[in-house]
């Protein structure tokens, strides 16, 4: 804050080594919130216990640097374009995994089962995040592992909403690998399954990648409507029974929508 006066700088030097001038500027910026989108100099002075003259110098410095702007000469201030620019940069730095993680943690806590986030790349899917549940379960899906995307709830949910030409490229690659006796290896059978998933908005599979494991997944979309990932709950079939699958489907779809909404907010 080079525009601050020398007297302000001397007054605000901290013996702890922190830059108290910068700290005070941050405190001013943090006063703005949903309930206080604009503030007058008197409001800032009262809330931070500063003199009006010192407050005015801080406000003018923040205004000059673009962090605040004055509202039509009214003496009230609002956050300025520099804050908006930094917010855009921050949003770009948040990927789908970061956006999904808190939602996944809540889903794992609610269901008690492992929650996966998978992303398709060509004919393969990668597990890009995994949140363990309360129960120990060994899965082929580990963070960073690549698997073909014609089997398993999360892979199928990601593939089902891909463009049709991409789906055909995946299914035309022969042979489709078999993991268990329940792995679909017939391309037409997979096409039919994908059509059902598109109609339902979710996928449920059992034992297609790991024996005795049931998966329930739903797609996550970018703001432009493209599928970007799939979020899924996976657990042993004797726990994810037919009696509870409906509730888990609802929870998974809500989680996928929550991540989709968050990506839209961050766009």
C-alpha positions as CSV (number, residue, x, y, z in Angstrom):
1,X,0.0,0.0,0.0
2,X,2.5,2.6,-1.2
3,X,-0.1,5.4,-1.1
4,X,-0.4,5.2,2.7
5,X,1.2,8.1,4.6
6,X,4.5,7.6,6.5
7,X,2.6,8.3,9.8
8,X,0.2,5.4,9.1
9,X,3.1,3.1,8.2
10,X,4.9,3.9,11.4
11,X,1.8,3.6,13.5
12,X,1.0,0.2,12.0
13,X,4.3,-1.6,12.2
14,X,4.0,-4.7,14.3
15,X,6.6,-6.0,16.6
16,X,5.5,-9.6,15.7
17,X,6.9,-9.1,12.2
18,X,3.6,-9.0,10.5
19,X,2.8,-6.1,8.3
20,X,0.0,-4.4,10.3
21,X,-0.8,-2.0,7.5
22,X,-1.6,-4.9,5.2
23,X,-3.5,-6.6,8.0
24,X,-5.6,-3.5,8.5
25,X,-6.3,-3.3,4.8
26,X,-7.4,-7.0,4.8
27,X,-9.6,-6.3,7.8
28,X,-11.4,-3.5,5.9
29,X,-12.0,-5.7,2.9
30,X,-13.4,-8.5,5.1
31,X,-16.0,-6.1,6.5
32,X,-17.9,-6.4,3.2
33,X,-20.4,-9.2,3.1
34,X,-23.9,-10.1,2.0
35,X,-25.4,-7.9,4.7
36,X,-22.9,-5.1,4.1
37,X,-22.3,-4.8,0.4
38,X,-21.5,-1.1,0.8
39,X,-19.9,0.8,3.8
40,X,-19.3,4.4,4.7
41,X,-16.1,5.6,6.1
42,X,-17.8,6.1,9.5
43,X,-19.0,2.5,9.5
44,X,-15.5,1.2,8.9
45,X,-14.0,3.5,11.5
46,X,-16.5,2.4,14.1
47,X,-16.2,-1.3,13.5
48,X,-12.4,-1.3,13.5
49,X,-11.9,1.4,16.2
50,X,-9.9,3.7,13.9
51,X,-10.0,7.5,13.6
52,X,-11.9,8.9,10.7
53,X,-8.7,10.4,9.2
54,X,-6.8,7.1,9.3
55,X,-9.8,5.2,7.9
56,X,-10.1,7.7,5.1
57,X,-6.5,7.2,4.1
58,X,-6.9,3.4,4.0
59,X,-10.1,3.7,2.0
60,X,-8.5,6.0,-0.5
61,X,-5.4,3.7,-0.9
62,X,-7.7,0.7,-1.5
63,X,-9.8,2.7,-4.0
64,X,-6.7,3.9,-5.9
65,X,-5.4,0.3,-6.2
66,X,-8.8,-0.9,-7.4
67,X,-9.8,-3.0,-4.4
68,X,-12.6,-0.6,-3.5
69,X,-14.7,1.8,-5.5
70,X,-16.8,4.7,-4.3
71,X,-20.5,4.5,-5.0
72,X,-21.4,7.6,-7.2
73,X,-19.8,10.1,-4.8
74,X,-22.1,9.1,-2.0
75,X,-19.2,8.5,0.4
76,X,-20.0,4.7,0.5
77,X,-17.6,2.1,-0.8
78,X,-18.0,-1.3,-2.4
79,X,-15.6,-4.0,-3.5
80,X,-13.8,-3.0,-6.6
81,X,-12.7,-4.6,-9.9
82,X,-9.4,-6.0,-8.5
83,X,-11.4,-8.2,-6.1
84,X,-13.5,-9.5,-9.0
85,X,-10.4,-10.2,-11.0
86,X,-8.8,-12.2,-8.1
87,X,-12.1,-14.1,-7.6
88,X,-12.1,-15.1,-11.3
89,X,-8.5,-16.3,-10.9
90,X,-9.4,-18.3,-7.8
91,X,-12.3,-19.9,-9.5
92,X,-10.1,-21.0,-12.4
93,X,-7.8,-22.7,-10.0
94,X,-10.5,-25.0,-8.6
95,X,-10.8,-28.2,-10.5
96,X,-13.6,-30.8,-10.5
97,X,-11.9,-32.8,-7.7
98,X,-11.6,-29.8,-5.4
99,X,-15.2,-28.8,-6.1
100,X,-16.4,-32.3,-5.5
101,X,-14.4,-33.2,-2.4
102,X,-16.7,-31.6,0.3
103,X,-19.7,-33.1,-1.4
104,X,-18.1,-36.5,-1.5
105,X,-17.2,-36.3,2.2
106,X,-20.8,-35.6,3.1
107,X,-22.0,-38.4,0.9
108,X,-19.6,-40.9,2.4
109,X,-20.7,-39.8,5.9
110,X,-24.3,-40.2,5.0
111,X,-24.1,-43.6,3.4
112,X,-21.1,-45.1,5.2
113,X,-19.7,-46.3,1.9
114,X,-16.8,-45.4,-0.3
115,X,-17.4,-42.5,-2.7
116,X,-15.5,-42.2,-5.9
117,X,-15.0,-39.5,-8.5
118,X,-14.1,-40.8,-11.9
119,X,-13.2,-39.0,-15.1
120,X,-13.2,-40.5,-18.6
121,X,-10.3,-40.0,-21.0
122,X,-10.9,-41.8,-24.3
123,X,-11.7,-45.4,-23.7
124,X,-10.5,-45.4,-20.1
125,X,-11.7,-43.9,-16.8
126,X,-9.5,-42.7,-14.0
127,X,-10.3,-42.5,-10.3
128,X,-9.4,-38.9,-9.5
129,X,-10.6,-38.8,-5.9
130,X,-11.8,-41.4,-3.4
131,X,-13.3,-40.8,0.1
132,X,-13.4,-43.9,2.3
133,X,-16.5,-44.9,4.1
134,X,-16.9,-46.5,7.5
135,X,-16.5,-50.0,6.0
136,X,-13.3,-51.5,4.6
137,X,-13.7,-52.6,1.0
138,X,-11.1,-53.5,-1.5
139,X,-11.7,-52.0,-5.0
140,X,-10.0,-52.0,-8.3
141,X,-10.6,-48.3,-8.3
142,X,-7.8,-46.4,-6.5
143,X,-6.9,-42.8,-6.9
144,X,-5.0,-42.5,-10.2
145,X,-5.8,-46.0,-11.5
146,X,-7.1,-46.4,-15.1
147,X,-9.7,-48.9,-16.1
148,X,-11.7,-49.4,-19.3
149,X,-15.0,-47.5,-19.3
150,X,-17.5,-50.2,-20.5
151,X,-18.1,-51.7,-17.0
152,X,-18.9,-50.4,-13.6
153,X,-21.4,-47.8,-12.4
154,X,-19.1,-44.8,-12.4
155,X,-17.5,-45.6,-15.8
156,X,-20.9,-46.2,-17.4
157,X,-22.4,-43.0,-16.0
158,X,-19.5,-41.0,-17.4
159,X,-19.7,-42.8,-20.8
160,X,-23.4,-42.7,-21.2
161,X,-23.6,-38.9,-21.5
162,X,-20.6,-38.6,-23.8
163,X,-21.2,-37.6,-27.5
164,X,-22.4,-40.6,-29.6
165,X,-19.3,-40.7,-31.7
166,X,-17.1,-41.0,-28.7
167,X,-19.3,-43.8,-27.3
168,X,-19.0,-45.7,-30.6
169,X,-15.2,-45.3,-30.6
170,X,-15.1,-47.0,-27.2
171,X,-17.5,-49.8,-28.1
172,X,-15.9,-50.5,-31.4
173,X,-12.6,-51.4,-29.7
174,X,-12.6,-55.2,-29.6
175,X,-12.6,-57.2,-27.5
176,X,-14.2,-55.5,-24.5
177,X,-12.2,-56.6,-21.4
178,X,-13.8,-59.0,-18.9
179,X,-13.1,-58.5,-15.2
180,X,-15.7,-60.8,-13.7
181,X,-18.4,-63.2,-15.0
182,X,-20.8,-60.2,-14.8
183,X,-18.7,-57.8,-16.9
184,X,-20.6,-56.8,-20.1
185,X,-18.5,-57.6,-23.1
186,X,-21.1,-57.4,-25.8
187,X,-21.1,-54.0,-27.4
188,X,-24.9,-54.0,-28.1
189,X,-25.6,-55.0,-24.5
190,X,-23.5,-52.0,-23.4
191,X,-25.3,-49.7,-25.8
192,X,-28.6,-50.8,-24.4
193,X,-27.3,-50.2,-20.8
194,X,-26.1,-46.8,-21.7
195,X,-29.4,-45.8,-23.2
196,X,-31.1,-46.8,-19.9
197,X,-28.6,-44.8,-17.9
198,X,-29.3,-41.7,-20.1
199,X,-33.0,-42.2,-19.6
200,X,-32.7,-42.7,-15.8
201,X,-30.0,-40.2,-15.1
202,X,-28.0,-42.7,-13.0
203,X,-26.4,-46.2,-13.2
204,X,-26.5,-49.2,-10.8
205,X,-24.2,-52.1,-11.4
206,X,-23.2,-55.2,-9.4
207,X,-20.0,-57.2,-9.7
208,X,-19.0,-55.8,-13.1
209,X,-15.5,-54.8,-12.0
210,X,-15.1,-56.3,-8.5
211,X,-17.0,-59.4,-7.4
212,X,-19.7,-58.8,-4.8
213,X,-19.5,-55.0,-5.1
214,X,-22.4,-52.8,-6.1
215,X,-22.0,-49.3,-7.5
216,X,-24.4,-46.5,-7.8
217,X,-23.3,-43.5,-9.9
218,X,-24.5,-40.3,-11.5
219,X,-22.9,-37.8,-14.0
220,X,-21.4,-34.4,-13.2
221,X,-21.7,-31.8,-15.9
222,X,-19.8,-28.7,-16.9
223,X,-21.7,-25.4,-17.3
224,X,-21.7,-26.0,-21.1
225,X,-23.6,-29.3,-20.6
226,X,-20.7,-31.7,-21.2
227,X,-20.2,-34.5,-18.8
228,X,-17.0,-34.0,-16.9
229,X,-17.0,-36.8,-14.3
230,X,-19.2,-39.2,-12.4
231,X,-19.7,-39.5,-8.7
232,X,-20.5,-42.9,-7.2
233,X,-21.1,-44.8,-4.0
234,X,-19.6,-48.3,-3.9
235,X,-19.9,-51.0,-1.3
236,X,-20.4,-54.7,-0.8
237,X,-23.7,-55.9,-2.2
238,X,-24.9,-57.3,1.1
239,X,-24.9,-53.8,2.5
240,X,-26.1,-52.0,-0.6
241,X,-29.2,-54.2,-0.8
242,X,-32.3,-53.6,-3.0
243,X,-34.0,-52.2,0.0
244,X,-31.6,-49.3,0.4
245,X,-30.5,-48.7,-3.2
246,X,-33.4,-46.3,-3.9
247,X,-32.2,-44.0,-1.0
248,X,-28.6,-44.2,-2.1
249,X,-29.6,-43.4,-5.7
250,X,-31.3,-40.3,-4.5
251,X,-28.3,-39.3,-2.4
252,X,-25.9,-39.9,-5.3
253,X,-28.0,-37.9,-7.8
254,X,-28.3,-35.0,-5.3
255,X,-24.5,-35.1,-4.8
256,X,-23.8,-35.1,-8.5
257,X,-26.1,-32.1,-9.0
258,X,-24.5,-30.3,-6.1
259,X,-21.1,-30.7,-7.8
260,X,-22.5,-29.6,-11.1
261,X,-24.0,-26.5,-9.5
262,X,-20.7,-25.7,-7.8
263,X,-18.8,-25.9,-11.1
264,X,-21.4,-23.6,-12.6
265,X,-20.8,-21.1,-9.7
266,X,-17.1,-21.3,-10.2
267,X,-17.2,-20.8,-14.0
